[in-house]
Amino acid sequence: MALATTASSISYQGNGVTVAFTWPYDLISTDQLAVYFVDDDEVATVQTTGFTIALAGSATNGIYSGATVTFSVPGSVVDFSSG
């Protein structure tokens, strides 16, 4: 079974308390997911540390149904993208 190569993205508005955010799209591995912080000027900066990614459940034919990104500290605006 092939995984579609369509790029997906999702943005969350942080509230200064929440640290776990859901990625609701299919993934094969955590390497497919990029995490960004977006500042007040809407400038996105790739994040490489300060978070963990847990794939959702068990893979079906090597494909996971999503993931949870958990930050060590709360943020304000978080974007995820794949593709």
Protein Blocks (a to p, Z undefined) as FASTA:
>chain_A
ZZdfbdcddddddehlamcdcdfbdcfbfklpccddddfkopacddfehiacddehjaee
hiafbdcdddfbdcfbdcddeZZ
